């Protein structure tokens, strides 16, 4: 099987770092982080020196209009190198004594791969810098600066994950890790789950149980856009699908319990934590047709103790609708379409 770009990168100099294995061994994480960063610092220094030599040649040949942009580029590379070299982390987070979530370790590995890809992107511009002048040089420098800025953003988010030992969200990682994906993979990653486009009478199965869609609630806002599909009338069950893959799918049941907001919100006697809330507009589509769009307030919640528990509260004026249940893994959902 052909290697992906990420795998090819991983098989490059990262694998030559002694003991590099995705930070699985907590006893060596700090040493491994230092080794990876030292190698990045050295690689960036080499590229800064190359650009500085090009600037010196331009100065010697009295092409002074080229010296400034080249020195600025070299300065930006050295600035990033210094930031990577001087970054200090506490003894918590990735380097603490507690076990770290596997998603955190995988993200750090991906950030390392993305930073190495950034070096490749800078390298791709260096030949153009050697032979360019005038507008061509300006364009080549601009391209290289974008690669450096991308690496800087990658390192910022990597540092956040290292410090907190909490994986970054899909939205946060999407732009800084896109370098590891093909354009087709990027398009797929940004697309909502296929279930987001379910329609009336579409058949589906969740964990082997069969359902048919017969109604839909559609909510749109600046903060969240999602749909609730009614897949069973008795008991009244709904499939929650967000437009963002960052928010899990959930199988919910319409609840008669009252939602009580506050610092420790509850539904009935069950405690929850608010994931998101806001105001937007929504409509309802069912056998009787489609309602007009009207204002709605929403609250998305997860269980305080069991984070696979999910709940949604919709407030349509004076009417409150409460739905609670559990998240569903995408692999546990199968869509058949219309019978």
C-alpha positions in Angstrom: 0.0 0.0 0.0 1.3 3.5 -0.9 2.3 5.7 2.0 0.4 8.9 2.7 2.3 12.2 2.7 2.1 12.2 6.5 3.6 8.7 6.7 6.3 9.6 4.2 7.2 12.6 6.5 7.2 10.4 9.5 9.6 8.1 7.8 12.0 11.0 7.3 14.3 12.6 9.9 11.7 12.3 12.7 12.3 8.6 12.7 16.0 9.4 13.1 15.4 11.2 16.4 16.5 8.6 19.0 13.4 6.9 20.5 10.9 8.8 18.5 7.6 6.9 18.9 4.8 9.4 19.2 5.5 10.3 22.8 4.0 7.1 24.2 6.6 6.6 26.9 5.8 9.3 29.5 9.3 8.8 31.1 11.0 10.2 28.0 8.5 12.7 26.6 10.4 15.8 27.8 13.7 14.6 26.4 12.0 13.6 23.1 10.3 17.0 22.9 13.7 18.7 23.4 15.3 16.6 20.7 12.6 17.3 18.1 12.7 21.0 18.9 16.6 21.1 18.7 16.4 19.5 15.3 13.8 22.0 14.1 15.9 24.9 15.4 19.0 23.6 13.5 17.0 23.0 10.3 15.5 26.5 10.5 18.9 28.0 11.1 20.3 26.4 8.0 17.5 27.9 5.9 17.9 31.4 7.5 21.6 31.3 6.6 20.8 30.4 3.0 18.5 33.4 2.7 21.1 35.6 4.4 23.7 34.6 1.9 21.3 35.5 -0.9 20.8 38.9 0.7 24.6 39.4 0.9 25.0 38.6 -2.8 22.3 41.2 -3.6 24.0 43.8 -1.5 27.4 43.1 -3.1 25.8 43.5 -6.5 24.1 46.8 -5.5 20.6 45.4 -5.9 19.6 47.1 -2.7 15.8 46.8 -3.4 16.2 43.0 -2.9 18.1 43.2 0.4 15.3 44.3 2.6 12.7 41.6 1.7 15.4 38.9 1.9 16.6 40.1 5.3 13.0 40.3 6.6 12.4 36.7 5.5 15.7 35.5 7.2 14.6 37.4 10.3 11.2 35.7 10.4 12.8 32.3 10.1 15.3 33.1 12.9 12.4 34.5 15.0 10.5 31.2 14.7 13.7 29.2 15.4 14.3 31.3 18.6 10.7 30.7 19.7 10.9 27.0 19.3 14.3 26.9 21.0 13.2 29.0 24.0 9.8 27.4 24.6 9.5 26.3 28.2 6.7 24.0 29.5 5.7 23.2 33.1 5.8 19.7 34.6 2.1 19.2 34.1 0.4 18.6 30.8 2.2 16.3 28.4 5.1 15.9 30.9 3.0 15.3 34.0 2.9 12.0 36.0 -0.7 11.2 34.9 -1.4 9.2 31.8 -2.2 11.4 28.8 -5.2 10.9 26.4 -4.2 9.1 23.3 -5.7 11.8 21.2 -3.2 14.3 22.7 -0.2 12.1 21.8 -1.5 11.6 18.3 -2.0 15.3 17.8 1.6 16.1 19.0 2.9 13.6 16.5 0.9 15.2 13.7 2.1 18.7 14.7 5.7 17.4 14.5 5.0 16.0 11.0 3.3 19.3 10.0 6.4 21.3 11.1 8.7 19.1 9.1 6.4 19.6 6.1 6.8 23.3 6.7 10.6 23.0 6.2 9.9 21.2 2.9 7.6 24.1 1.9 10.4 26.7 2.7 12.9 24.5 0.7 10.6 24.7 -2.3 11.0 28.5 -2.4 14.8 28.7 -2.0 15.7 28.0 -5.7 13.4 30.8 -6.7 15.1 33.1 -4.3 18.5 32.3 -5.8 17.5 33.3 -9.3 14.7 35.8 -8.8 14.7 39.6 -9.0 12.1 42.3 -9.0 8.5 41.2 -8.7 9.5 37.5 -9.0 11.6 37.9 -5.9 8.8 39.6 -4.0 6.4 36.8 -4.8 8.9 34.1 -3.8 9.6 35.8 -0.5 5.9 36.2 0.1 5.4 32.5 -0.5 8.2 31.6 1.9 6.8 33.9 4.5 3.4 32.2 4.4 5.1 28.9 5.0 7.0 30.4 8.0 3.7 31.9 9.4 2.0 28.5 9.0 4.7 26.8 10.9 4.4 29.5 13.6 0.7 28.8 14.0 1.4 25.1 14.1 3.9 25.5 16.9 1.5 27.8 18.9 -1.2 25.2 18.8 1.3 22.4 19.5 2.5 24.3 22.6 -1.1 24.7 23.8 -1.7 21.0 23.6 1.6 20.2 25.3 0.8 22.6 28.2 -2.8 21.5 28.8 -2.6 17.8 27.7 -6.0 18.5 26.1 -6.5 17.8 22.4 -7.2 20.8 20.2 -10.6 21.0 18.5 -11.1 20.0 14.9 -11.7 23.7 14.0 -8.4 24.7 15.6 -6.3 21.9 14.0 -8.0 22.1 10.6 -6.1 25.0 9.2 -2.7 24.2 10.7 -2.7 20.5 9.9 -4.2 20.8 6.4 -0.7 20.7 5.1 -0.7 17.0 5.8 -3.8 16.3 3.7 -4.5 16.3 0.0 -7.1 18.8 -1.3 -9.6 15.9 -1.5 -8.9 14.9 2.1 -9.3 18.5 3.2 -12.7 18.7 1.4 -13.8 15.5 3.1 -12.7 16.7 6.5 -14.7 19.9 6.3 -17.9 18.2 5.0 -20.6 17.4 7.6 -21.5 13.8 8.4 -23.6 12.2 5.6 -26.5 11.9 8.1 -26.7 15.7 8.0 -28.4 15.4 4.6 -31.1 12.9 5.7 -34.6 13.5 4.2 -38.1 12.5 4.9 -38.7 8.7 4.6 -35.0 7.9 4.5 -34.2 4.6 6.2 -31.2 4.1 8.5 -29.9 1.8 11.2 -28.2 2.6 14.5 -26.4 -0.2 16.2 -28.5 -2.6 14.1 -31.9 -1.1 15.0 -33.9 0.2 12.0 -35.5 3.6 11.7 -37.2 5.8 9.2 -37.0 9.6 9.2 -40.5 11.3 9.4 -39.6 14.9 10.7 -36.8 17.3 11.0 -35.9 20.3 13.1 -33.3 22.6 11.5 -31.4 25.2 13.6 -29.0 27.8 12.3 -26.9 30.3 14.3 -23.5 32.0 14.2 -22.3 29.6 16.8 -23.8 26.3 15.8 -25.8 24.8 13.0 -27.5 21.4 13.5 -30.4 19.2 12.7 -32.6 16.8 14.7 -34.3 14.0 12.7 -37.2 12.2 14.2 -36.7 8.5 13.6 -39.3 7.0 15.9 -42.6 8.4 17.1 -43.3 5.9 19.9 -41.1 6.3 21.8 -40.2 9.7 20.4 -36.5 9.4 19.3 -34.4 11.9 17.4 -31.0 11.7 15.8 -28.9 14.8 16.4 -26.4 15.8 13.6 -24.3 18.9 13.7 -22.9 20.5 10.6 -19.5 20.4 12.4 -17.9 17.0 12.9 -16.4 18.4 16.1 -19.8 17.8 17.8 -20.7 14.2 18.2 -23.8 12.5 16.7 -26.4 11.6 19.3 -29.4 9.4 19.7 -31.9 11.3 21.8 -35.3 10.8 23.4 -37.8 13.6 23.9 -37.9 14.2 27.7 -40.6 15.6 29.9 -38.0 16.5 32.5 -37.4 20.2 33.1 -34.1 21.8 32.3 -32.7 23.9 35.1 -29.8 26.1 34.0 -27.1 27.5 36.2 -23.5 26.8 37.2 -24.4 23.1 37.5 -27.3 22.6 35.1 -29.6 19.6 35.5 -32.3 17.8 33.6 -34.5 16.1 36.1 -31.9 14.7 38.5 -29.1 14.3 36.0 -26.2 16.8 36.0 -24.8 18.2 32.8 -22.1 20.6 31.5 -22.9 23.2 28.8 -20.9 22.6 25.6 -22.5 25.4 23.7 -25.4 27.8 23.7 -26.8 30.6 21.7 -29.6 32.1 19.7 -30.6 31.5 16.1 -33.5 30.6 13.9 -35.1 27.3 13.2 -38.0 25.5 11.5 -39.7 22.2 11.6 -40.4 19.9 8.7 -42.9 17.1 9.0 -46.0 15.4 7.5 -47.9 18.6 7.8 -45.4 20.6 5.8 -42.7 23.1 6.8 -43.1 25.8 9.4 -41.9 29.3 8.9 -38.5 30.1 10.5 -38.7 31.6 14.0 -36.3 32.5 16.8 -34.9 29.8 18.9 -32.5 29.6 21.8 -30.4 26.4 22.1 -28.2 24.7 24.7 -26.0 21.7 23.9 -25.0 19.7 26.9 -22.9 16.6 27.9 -23.0 14.5 31.0 -21.1 15.9 34.0 -19.8 12.4 34.9 -20.5 10.3 31.8 -19.4 12.5 28.8 -21.0 10.2 26.3 -24.4 11.4 27.7 -25.8 14.2 25.5 -28.7 16.6 25.8 -30.2 19.4 23.8 -32.6 22.1 25.0 -34.5 24.2 22.5 -36.5 27.3 23.7 -39.1 28.4 21.2 -40.5 31.5 23.0 -42.3 30.1 26.0 -42.1 26.5 24.8 -39.1 24.4 26.1 -38.2 21.2 24.3 -35.7 18.8 26.0 -34.0 15.9 24.4 -31.5 13.6 26.2 -29.6 10.4 25.3 -26.1 9.3 24.3 -23.7 10.0 21.6 -23.4 7.7 18.6 -20.2 6.8 16.8 -20.4 7.4 13.0 -19.4 3.8 12.3 -22.5 2.6 14.2 -24.9 4.5 11.8 -25.8 3.1 8.4 -27.9 5.0 5.9 -30.0 3.2 3.3 -31.9 6.1 1.7 -35.6 5.8 0.7 -37.1 2.3 0.8 
